[in-house]
């Protein structure tokens, strides 16, 4: 069942990422319809609050996943965040939009700690990078498809919105909540407790205060969190401002910018699959986890920064998108290592360790949309977003160069201690 379970998490990841784009693609229309002033800064703030909620609930959501098991937790989380996606369509102004979008992010916080726990539970060591790469590919396919899917849905829904006296983006939010609820029902029917059993000993044998004390004194965990902070801060550019960036710097309309944003996302999908395969192959052939995990990440983040920086120097939109797509490929090629190391490093507290790492990542993701929007608005230069992105990815490469987790933070107890 492990590949069937992974396929379902792959599908969940895609759905979750499409739902995340429900506000970013029609951001300008939402601001206009709700009479929100200072478009770049205000909508950047709204998108940042999603990541704030997502970050703040990472640890509670991960801890509950360790206690309840990933099966029970993910079914509950997915239903709740899908309902909240729909409820965001009832927003009547800036603050109601902000509150609903914050809650949607908070409820989606448990998605990937649950998936990471499941991978660590059902996949052997030499298959975890590939499994992590497949999970990441689901996220990236969702992220890549989201601009095109959401853009086309918005166009399709225009006439329906006029006839129902609703805004187009409101109908969009109603529709995007449905797939998550259907997925939860499918997962509940397909995956039984015996396929993905809860492991109560993993959470209950270690008091929470001991878990956090050990985490706070781990240099390896600090660097793992730092790399996730910078990587997530950079990569959220493609889920937040990238379509608008193309519109402002290349003169593209909404449909064209959405389609080109999706092309860059496809590079990310291929990179995550290739990175997982290459990492496991290197581990198998060399037996060197530092080379196969850390080395792959350093190479990927460094090349990403250089390639996307080069995109600023070309006048051709096609060449620019090609360079950006290659950069995204490199970032996701190396980014698989973050999930894989968290799974291996977490040991029997995988969901909690992963959620700690992901919390810091989403604090980074929370800061980027607002910071990038402020830079573009303050200096009337949207290219500053690219310079910010490249600097962030270069720092991320440095974090990986210093990161070398040698053993699980919470290793499994010896067999005799479990009796």
C-alpha positions as CSV (number, residue, x, y, z in Angstrom):
1,X,0.0,0.0,0.0
2,X,2.9,2.4,0.5
3,X,2.9,3.7,-3.1
4,X,-0.9,4.0,-3.1
5,X,-0.7,6.1,0.1
6,X,2.1,8.2,-1.5
7,X,-0.1,8.7,-4.6
8,X,-2.9,10.0,-2.4
9,X,-0.6,12.4,-0.6
10,X,0.7,13.5,-4.0
11,X,-2.8,14.3,-5.0
12,X,-3.5,16.1,-1.7
13,X,-0.4,18.2,-2.2
14,X,-1.6,19.3,-5.7
15,X,-5.0,20.2,-4.4
16,X,-3.6,22.1,-1.4
17,X,-1.3,24.2,-3.7
18,X,-4.1,25.1,-6.1
19,X,-6.2,26.2,-3.2
20,X,-3.3,28.5,-2.0
21,X,-3.4,30.3,-5.4
22,X,-7.0,31.2,-5.0
23,X,-6.1,34.7,-3.8
24,X,-2.8,35.3,-5.5
25,X,-3.9,35.1,-9.1
26,X,-7.0,37.4,-8.9
27,X,-5.3,39.6,-6.3
28,X,-5.8,42.8,-8.3
29,X,-9.5,42.0,-9.0
30,X,-10.1,41.2,-5.3
31,X,-8.5,44.5,-4.2
32,X,-10.7,46.4,-6.7
33,X,-13.9,44.6,-5.8
34,X,-13.4,45.1,-2.1
35,X,-12.2,48.7,-2.5
36,X,-8.8,47.8,-1.0
37,X,-6.3,50.6,-1.4
38,X,-2.5,50.3,-1.9
39,X,-2.9,47.2,-3.9
40,X,0.7,45.8,-3.8
41,X,1.2,46.3,0.0
42,X,-2.3,45.4,1.1
43,X,-2.6,42.2,-0.9
44,X,1.0,41.3,0.0
45,X,-0.1,41.6,3.6
46,X,-3.1,39.4,3.0
47,X,-0.9,36.7,1.4
48,X,1.6,37.0,4.2
49,X,-1.1,36.4,6.9
50,X,-1.8,33.0,5.2
51,X,1.8,32.0,5.9
52,X,1.7,33.5,9.4
53,X,-1.2,31.1,10.3
54,X,0.5,28.3,8.5
55,X,3.7,28.8,10.5
56,X,2.1,29.3,13.9
57,X,0.0,26.1,13.7
58,X,2.9,23.9,12.5
59,X,4.0,22.6,15.9
60,X,0.5,21.9,17.3
61,X,-0.5,20.3,14.0
62,X,2.6,18.2,13.9
63,X,2.3,17.2,17.5
64,X,-1.3,16.1,17.0
65,X,-0.2,14.1,13.9
66,X,2.4,12.3,16.1
67,X,-0.3,11.5,18.7
68,X,-3.3,10.6,16.5
69,X,-1.4,9.2,13.6
70,X,-1.2,10.8,10.1
71,X,-4.4,9.1,8.8
72,X,-6.8,10.6,11.3
73,X,-5.1,14.0,11.4
74,X,-4.9,14.5,7.6
75,X,-8.6,13.7,7.1
76,X,-9.6,16.2,9.7
77,X,-7.2,18.9,8.5
78,X,-8.1,18.7,4.9
79,X,-11.9,18.9,5.5
80,X,-11.4,22.0,7.7
81,X,-9.1,23.9,5.4
82,X,-11.3,23.2,2.4
83,X,-14.3,24.6,4.2
84,X,-12.4,27.7,5.1
85,X,-11.3,28.2,1.5
86,X,-14.9,28.4,0.5
87,X,-15.7,30.7,3.5
88,X,-13.1,33.2,2.3
89,X,-15.4,33.9,-0.6
90,X,-17.8,35.5,1.9
91,X,-15.2,38.3,2.7
92,X,-16.7,41.8,2.6
93,X,-13.6,43.8,3.1
94,X,-9.8,43.9,3.8
95,X,-10.0,42.6,7.3
96,X,-12.5,39.8,6.8
97,X,-10.5,38.7,3.8
98,X,-7.3,38.7,6.0
99,X,-8.9,36.8,8.8
100,X,-10.4,34.0,6.6
101,X,-7.2,33.6,4.7
102,X,-5.2,33.5,7.9
103,X,-7.5,30.7,9.2
104,X,-7.1,28.8,5.9
105,X,-3.3,28.8,6.3
106,X,-3.5,27.8,9.9
107,X,-5.7,24.8,9.1
108,X,-3.5,23.7,6.2
109,X,-0.5,23.6,8.6
110,X,-0.8,19.9,9.3
111,X,-0.8,18.7,5.7
112,X,2.9,18.1,5.1
113,X,3.9,17.0,8.7
114,X,1.3,14.3,8.2
115,X,2.8,13.3,4.8
116,X,6.3,13.4,6.2
117,X,5.3,11.1,9.1
118,X,3.7,8.7,6.7
119,X,6.8,8.6,4.5
120,X,9.1,7.9,7.4
121,X,6.7,5.2,8.7
122,X,6.2,3.2,5.5
123,X,9.3,3.8,3.3
124,X,12.8,2.3,3.9
125,X,15.8,4.7,4.2
126,X,17.0,4.2,0.6
127,X,13.6,5.2,-0.8
128,X,12.8,8.2,1.3
129,X,14.4,10.8,-1.0
130,X,12.4,9.5,-4.0
131,X,9.2,9.5,-1.9
132,X,9.9,13.0,-0.7
133,X,10.6,14.0,-4.3
134,X,7.3,12.6,-5.4
135,X,5.5,14.5,-2.6
136,X,7.3,17.7,-3.6
137,X,6.3,17.1,-7.2
138,X,2.7,17.0,-6.1
139,X,3.2,20.4,-4.4
140,X,4.9,21.8,-7.5
141,X,2.4,20.4,-10.0
142,X,-0.3,22.1,-7.9
143,X,1.8,25.3,-7.8
144,X,2.6,25.1,-11.5
145,X,-1.0,24.3,-12.5
146,X,-2.5,26.8,-10.1
147,X,-2.0,30.0,-12.2
148,X,-3.3,28.4,-15.4
149,X,-6.2,26.6,-13.7
150,X,-7.2,29.6,-11.6
151,X,-6.8,32.0,-14.5
152,X,-8.9,29.9,-16.8
153,X,-11.5,29.3,-14.1
154,X,-11.8,33.1,-13.5
155,X,-12.4,33.7,-17.2
156,X,-14.9,30.8,-17.4
157,X,-16.8,32.1,-14.3
158,X,-17.2,35.7,-15.5
159,X,-20.7,35.2,-17.0
160,X,-21.9,33.0,-14.1
161,X,-20.7,35.7,-11.6
162,X,-22.7,38.4,-13.4
163,X,-25.8,36.4,-13.4
164,X,-25.5,35.5,-9.7
165,X,-24.5,39.0,-8.6
166,X,-21.3,37.6,-7.2
167,X,-17.7,38.5,-7.9
168,X,-15.8,36.0,-10.1
169,X,-13.2,35.3,-7.4
170,X,-16.0,34.4,-5.0
171,X,-17.3,31.7,-7.2
172,X,-13.7,30.5,-7.6
173,X,-13.3,30.1,-3.9
174,X,-16.5,28.2,-3.6
175,X,-15.4,25.7,-6.3
176,X,-11.9,25.3,-5.0
177,X,-13.1,24.0,-1.6
178,X,-14.8,21.0,-3.1
179,X,-11.8,18.9,-4.2
180,X,-10.3,18.9,-0.7
181,X,-13.5,17.5,0.8
182,X,-13.8,14.8,-1.9
183,X,-10.1,13.9,-1.3
184,X,-10.7,13.4,2.4
185,X,-13.6,11.0,1.7
186,X,-11.4,9.1,-0.8
187,X,-8.5,8.8,1.7
188,X,-10.8,7.7,4.5
189,X,-12.3,4.9,2.4
190,X,-9.0,3.8,0.7
191,X,-6.5,4.0,3.6
192,X,-7.5,2.0,6.7
193,X,-6.0,2.1,10.1
194,X,-4.1,-1.1,9.4
195,X,-2.4,0.5,6.4
196,X,-1.2,3.6,8.3
197,X,-1.5,2.8,12.0
198,X,-1.1,5.4,14.7
199,X,2.1,4.9,16.7
200,X,1.2,6.1,20.2
201,X,4.6,5.2,21.6
202,X,6.3,7.7,19.4
203,X,4.5,10.7,21.0
204,X,3.7,9.6,24.5
205,X,7.0,8.2,25.6
206,X,8.8,11.6,25.3
207,X,7.3,14.5,27.2
208,X,6.8,17.6,25.2
209,X,9.2,19.7,27.2
210,X,12.0,17.2,26.6
211,X,11.3,17.3,22.9
212,X,11.6,21.0,22.7
213,X,14.6,21.2,25.0
214,X,16.5,18.8,22.8
215,X,15.5,20.6,19.7
216,X,16.6,24.0,21.0
217,X,20.1,22.7,21.8
218,X,20.7,21.0,18.3
219,X,22.9,23.0,15.9
220,X,21.8,20.6,13.1
221,X,18.2,21.4,13.7
222,X,18.9,25.1,13.8
223,X,20.6,25.0,10.4
224,X,17.8,22.7,9.0
225,X,15.3,25.4,10.1
226,X,17.4,28.2,8.7
227,X,17.7,26.6,5.3
228,X,13.9,26.1,5.2
229,X,13.3,29.7,6.3
230,X,15.3,31.0,3.3
231,X,14.3,28.4,0.7
232,X,10.6,28.8,1.5
233,X,10.9,32.6,1.5
234,X,12.4,32.5,-2.0
235,X,10.1,29.9,-3.5
236,X,6.9,31.5,-2.3
237,X,7.7,34.2,-5.0
238,X,6.3,31.8,-7.5
239,X,3.1,31.3,-5.6
240,X,2.5,34.9,-4.7
241,X,3.9,37.6,-7.0
242,X,5.3,35.8,-10.1
243,X,2.3,36.2,-12.4
244,X,1.9,39.9,-11.4
245,X,5.7,40.3,-11.8
246,X,5.5,39.1,-15.4
247,X,2.5,41.5,-16.0
248,X,4.4,44.5,-14.7
249,X,7.9,43.8,-16.2
250,X,7.0,42.0,-19.4
251,X,3.7,43.7,-20.3
252,X,1.7,40.4,-20.3
253,X,-2.0,40.0,-19.7
254,X,-3.4,37.8,-17.0
255,X,-3.8,34.6,-19.1
256,X,-0.3,34.9,-20.7
257,X,1.4,35.6,-17.3
258,X,-0.5,32.6,-15.7
259,X,0.6,30.3,-18.5
260,X,4.3,31.3,-18.4
261,X,4.2,31.0,-14.6
262,X,3.0,27.4,-15.0
263,X,6.0,26.7,-17.3
264,X,8.4,27.7,-14.6
265,X,6.5,25.4,-12.2
266,X,6.9,22.5,-14.6
267,X,10.7,22.9,-14.2
268,X,10.2,22.6,-10.5
269,X,8.2,19.4,-10.8
270,X,10.9,17.8,-13.0
271,X,13.6,19.1,-10.6
272,X,12.0,17.5,-7.5
273,X,11.6,14.1,-9.2
274,X,15.2,14.2,-10.5
275,X,16.6,15.4,-7.2
276,X,14.9,12.6,-5.2
277,X,16.2,10.0,-7.7
278,X,19.7,11.4,-7.8
279,X,19.9,11.7,-4.0
280,X,18.9,8.1,-3.4
281,X,21.2,6.9,-6.1
282,X,24.2,8.8,-4.7
283,X,23.4,7.4,-1.2
284,X,23.2,3.8,-2.6
285,X,26.4,4.1,-4.6
286,X,28.6,6.1,-2.1
287,X,27.0,5.3,1.2
288,X,27.7,9.0,2.0
289,X,24.6,10.8,3.3
290,X,26.4,14.1,3.4
291,X,27.2,14.1,-0.3
292,X,23.8,12.6,-1.3
293,X,21.7,15.0,0.8
294,X,23.8,18.1,1.7
295,X,25.9,18.2,-1.5
296,X,22.9,18.0,-3.8
297,X,21.2,20.9,-1.9
298,X,24.3,23.2,-2.0
299,X,24.6,22.6,-5.7
300,X,21.0,23.2,-6.4
301,X,20.5,26.4,-4.4
302,X,23.7,28.0,-5.8
303,X,22.8,27.3,-9.4
304,X,19.3,28.6,-8.8
305,X,20.5,31.9,-7.6
306,X,22.9,32.4,-10.5
307,X,20.4,31.4,-13.2
308,X,17.6,33.5,-12.1
309,X,19.9,36.5,-11.6
310,X,20.9,36.0,-15.2
311,X,17.2,36.3,-16.3
312,X,17.4,40.1,-15.5
313,X,20.0,40.6,-18.2
314,X,18.0,39.4,-21.2
315,X,15.4,41.3,-23.1
316,X,13.6,38.3,-24.6
317,X,10.6,37.1,-22.5
318,X,11.1,33.5,-23.8
319,X,14.8,33.5,-22.8
320,X,13.9,35.0,-19.4
321,X,11.3,32.3,-18.7
322,X,13.8,29.7,-19.8
323,X,16.4,30.9,-17.3
324,X,13.9,31.2,-14.5
325,X,12.6,27.7,-15.3
326,X,16.1,26.3,-15.1
327,X,16.6,28.1,-11.8
328,X,13.4,26.6,-10.4
329,X,14.6,23.2,-11.6
330,X,17.8,23.6,-9.6
331,X,16.1,24.9,-6.5
332,X,13.7,21.9,-6.3
333,X,16.4,19.5,-7.3
334,X,18.2,20.5,-4.1
335,X,15.1,21.2,-2.1
336,X,14.1,17.6,-1.8
337,X,17.0,17.2,0.7
338,X,15.2,19.4,3.2
339,X,12.2,17.0,3.5
340,X,14.4,13.9,3.4
341,X,16.8,15.1,6.1
342,X,13.9,16.2,8.3
343,X,12.3,12.7,8.0
344,X,15.6,10.9,8.7
345,X,16.7,13.4,11.4
346,X,13.3,13.4,13.1
347,X,13.3,9.6,13.8
348,X,10.3,8.6,15.9
349,X,9.2,12.3,16.2
350,X,9.2,13.0,12.5
351,X,6.0,15.0,12.3
352,X,7.0,17.2,15.2
353,X,10.6,17.8,13.8
354,X,9.2,18.4,10.3
355,X,6.7,20.9,11.7
356,X,9.4,22.8,13.5
357,X,11.4,23.1,10.3
358,X,8.3,23.9,8.3
359,X,7.3,26.6,10.8
360,X,10.5,28.5,10.2
361,X,10.1,28.0,6.5
362,X,6.7,29.6,6.6
363,X,7.8,32.5,8.7
364,X,10.2,33.1,5.8
365,X,7.3,32.6,3.3
366,X,5.2,35.0,5.4
367,X,7.7,37.8,5.2
368,X,8.5,37.6,1.5
369,X,5.2,38.7,-0.2
370,X,4.9,41.7,2.0
371,X,8.6,42.6,1.7
372,X,8.6,42.1,-2.1
373,X,5.4,44.1,-2.4
374,X,6.8,46.9,-0.3
375,X,10.0,47.1,-2.4
376,X,8.1,47.1,-5.7
377,X,5.8,49.8,-4.4
378,X,8.3,51.9,-2.6
379,X,10.9,52.1,-5.4
380,X,8.5,51.5,-8.4
381,X,10.8,48.7,-9.6
382,X,9.4,45.2,-9.8
383,X,12.9,43.8,-10.7
384,X,13.9,44.2,-7.1
385,X,11.8,41.1,-6.3
386,X,14.3,39.0,-8.4
387,X,17.3,40.5,-6.7
388,X,15.7,39.8,-3.3
389,X,15.0,36.2,-4.4
390,X,18.6,35.6,-5.6
391,X,20.1,36.9,-2.4
392,X,17.8,34.6,-0.3
393,X,18.7,31.5,-2.3
394,X,22.5,32.3,-2.0
395,X,22.2,32.5,1.8
396,X,20.2,29.2,1.7
397,X,23.2,27.5,-0.1
398,X,25.5,28.7,2.8
399,X,23.1,27.2,5.4
400,X,23.3,23.8,3.6
401,X,27.1,24.0,3.4
402,X,27.2,24.1,7.2
403,X,24.4,21.5,7.8
404,X,25.5,18.0,8.6
405,X,23.0,16.0,10.8
406,X,24.9,12.8,11.8
407,X,22.2,10.8,13.6
408,X,18.5,10.9,14.3
409,X,17.5,13.5,16.9
410,X,15.0,10.9,18.3
411,X,16.1,7.4,17.3
412,X,13.8,4.4,17.7
413,X,14.2,2.7,21.0
414,X,15.9,-0.8,21.0
415,X,13.4,-3.7,20.5
416,X,13.6,-4.9,24.1
417,X,12.6,-1.5,25.4
418,X,9.3,-1.7,23.5
419,X,8.1,-4.9,25.2
